[in-house]
Amino acid sequence: MLIRPGNRANRTVTGSTRKTTGTTVVNRYPLGVSHRPRAFIYARQSLDRSGEGAAVDRQVADCRELAERRGWDVAEVITDNDMSASTGKVRPGYQRLLAAMRARSLEHAVVWHVDRLTRRMLDLEEVIGICEQTGVRLSTVTGDLDLSTDTGRMLARILASVARGEMERKGVRQRRANEQRAEAGHMGWTRRPFGYDRTDGQVVVVEEEATGLRQAAKSVMAGGTLAAAARALDAAGLPTSTGGKWNVKGLRYVLLNPRYAGRVTYNGAEIGEGTWPPIFDITTQDRLTEVLHDSARRMQQGTEAKYLLSGVAQCGRCGGVLFATPVGTGSYRAMAYRCRVCFLARNLGRVDEIVEGAVLARLQRPDAAGLVGEPEDVERLRHEVGELKQRRDDLAGLLADGLLSASAVRERSSGLTKRIADMEGRISAALGNSPVAALVGAADIAAVWSSLTVRRRKEAVSALMTVTVLPAGKGQRFNPELIQVDWRVSDG
């Protein structure tokens, strides 16, 4: 028997067997004093629904049997579980195998089928190049591939092309099946949505989770923050459907999802009513959409604004933004608006006093109504949105009756959805002007101003004016003229 160079017969590799899901798995086996060819096994599956890696284990068992028949020592077993070979994303196990091949740490790479190694021609060409450079042989349980010959390389390319074509056909079939389920009003998911589950094949409401969602919706519509609603869900012991904690982005997505109002969506467009029980009624869903799309609303982590002009006022020296900052020490310590770039600072209380006085004086003038844009008839817009949604719902009936094709329904539904989005945007814009609208024309403007939260006052200031704090000479006392107010709408 041929003894290969490198004095491998004098090396002993020891180790243990271990199994991990979703990561590289390396099993080392004692070779003892052996001069048999070294083989690495690579196994992969794209989707592991059970999390047990059963398909990978079966591949490894078949590859071991092949190596044993050929008289090869299995030095390492490398797997990529629950990882696709067609997306181009990094597979740690695959990269580990290529590195070992480049280092000539093996004579044979064993896979169950070439599509377990790669489904992309680009990756296959890389493997072919490595095999040509190093002499490593690729063997498959379903048939040997000798990449050192033109026939072997041609066969490998054909197999990779066939695998790619089958993957694309599978994708087309899956998309069409999803489309048909949506048209029939069925809810599809790859991960259980919060608030729902399946019992005997039927979608049912998980009442405890649904109650938590309704409370979150009520809180948000009443002016509460998403962060506060997320904390309430966590405090109630209602984790997300994946078992994690809630965050602002995730809760916003759930509250805006038409699924919870019993609506079917496909590729982002609503196409009709679902067959499952809704958690929100349509009115609640529409109101949530208005509130969460309000341009004045910010997805913040629940911290309440404390200072009127912090992050709003501009520095007249460098053009930066001023933030509320404590300055001085001891009895001279006070809050100031300070620039973080050039350190210009002004007393916070005095600046607030000047700006608030300017706002109230401006709003008391007879022409104050001009500060608010043309008013929208929100109720009329809501009525029109409702009619458009009904027309969109009717398309599903026309499809079921064979009066319209699926492509025609999609086209018309897309047009209606765009019109609905435009009108909902106008509603949100109208509601977003509420801080100024509430002040203009009020019998007691100062009282209404005092009743607003600091955040709402900040929104009013930002809508009405730009505040710039100008630099002063050294040692100069506070001068109101150094607080410059530029109205966004003409004051004169």
Residue, then its C-alpha position, 0 to 999 in steps of 0.5 A: m500500500l502506498i505510504r503518502p509523504g508528510n510522515r502522517a503515519n507518525r501522527t495521532v489525532t484524538g478528540s471527541t464527538r459533539k453536535t451543534t445546530g446551525t453551526t460548524v460541527v467538527n468531529r475528530y476521530p483517533l487515527g492511530v498509526s495509519h497511512r490510509p487516505r484521510a477523508f472529511i465529510y461535509a453534510r448540510q440541510s437548508l431547513d431544520r424544522s425539528g431542530e434535531g438535525a435528523a437529515v444531516d445525521r442520515q447524510v453523515a451515516d451514508c458518507r461514513e459507510l462510503a468512506e469505510r468501503r473505500g478504506w478511508d479514515v474519516a478525520e473530520v465531520i463538518t456540517d451546516n445545519d439549517m443553512s441554505a446553499s443558494t443565498g450566498k450567505v456565509r456557511p461556517g462549515y463550508q468555509r472550514l472545508l474549503a480551508a482544509m482543502r486548500a491546506r491539503s489536510l485531506e485527500h477526499a471530500v465526501v458529500w451525500h450529493v453535490d447539491r449538499l455542497t453547493r447550489r450555485m455555479l459560482d461556488l462550484e467553480e471555486v471548488i473545482g479550482i481548489c480540487e485542480q490545485t490541490g489534488v483533493r478528490l470529491s466523492t458523493v454517495t450518489g455517484d463519484l465526481d472526478l473533478s480532475t477530468d473534463t468529464g467529471r467537471m462537466l457532470a458536476r456543472i450539470l448536477a449543480s445546474v439541475a439542482r439550481g433549476e429545481m430550487e427555482r421551480k420549487g420557489v415558483r410552486q411555493r409562491r403560487a401556493n401561498e397566493q392561492r391560500a391568500e386568495a382563499g382567505h387563509m392565514g399562512w405563517t412560517r412562525r406562529p404570530f402572537g395572538y394566534d395558534r392552530t387547533d385541529g388545523q383551524v386558526v384560533v385566538v390565544e385569548e390571553e395574548a389577544t387581551g394583551l394586544r388590545q390593551a396595548a392598542k388602547s394605550v397607544m391610541a390614548g397617547g401612550t408610547l409604544a415602549a410603555a406598551a411593550r413593557a406592559l406586555d413583558a410585565a404581564g408575562l406575555p413574551t413574543s411568539t419566539g419567547g423574547k422580550w418586546n421592543v418598539k419596532g416589533l410591537r409597532y409591526v404587530l399593531l399595524n399588521p392587517r392580519y389582526a383585523g382579519r384582513v388577508t395580505y399578499n406581497g404587502a397588499e390587502i386582498g380581502e377578508g380572512t377566514w380567521p377570527p379578528i383580534f381588532d375591529i376595523t375601526t380600531q385597526d384604522r385608528l392605530t394606522e392613523v396614530l402610528h403613521d402620525s408624522a409628529r409621533r416618534m418611535q422613542q423608548g418611552t422617555e418623556a421630554k423634560y426640556l422645551l428646546s433641548g435638541v431643538a434650539q440652534c447654536g448661532r456660533c457654529g450651527g450646531v444643536l443645543f442640549a439641556t446641560p447642568v453648568g456651574t458648581g455649588s450654589y451657582r449650578a444651573m441648567a443651560y442650553r449648551c452647544r456640544v461643539c463650541f460650548l456656547a451656553r445660555n440659561l435654560g429658564r430664561v431662554d424658555e421664558i422668551v420662546e414661550g412668550a413669543v409663541l403665546a403672543r403670536l397665537q393671540r394675534p387675529d391672523a393666527a389661523g394662518l399658521v395652520g394649513e387648510p383643515e382636512d375633513v377627517e371624518r369625510l376622509r375616513h368615510e372615503v377610506g372605508e368605501l375604498k376598502q369595501r371596493r377592494d374587498d369586493l374584488a375577492g368575490l369577483l375572483a371567486d366568481g371567475l369574473l376577474s383573473a388573479s392578475a387583474v385583481r392584483e392590479r386593481s387591488s394595488g391601485l386601491t391600496k395606493r389611494i387608501a394609503d394616500m388618504e390615510g397619509r392626509i388623515s395622519a397629517a391632519l392629526g399631526n398638526s393637533p398641537v398648534a391646532a389646539l392652541v389656535g382659536a382657544a379661549d385661553i391659549a395660556a391654559v391650553w399651553s400649560s396643559l400640553t406635555v413638554r413633548r407636545r410643546k416641543e412639537a408646537v415650537s418646531a412647527l412654528m419657528t426656528v430658535t437660534v441662540l446667538p453668541a455674546g461678548k465675554g462677560q455680557r449679561f443675558n440679553p433677550e435680543l440674543i435669542q433669535v426667533d424665525w417663524r416658519v410662517s410669515d408673522g407679518 
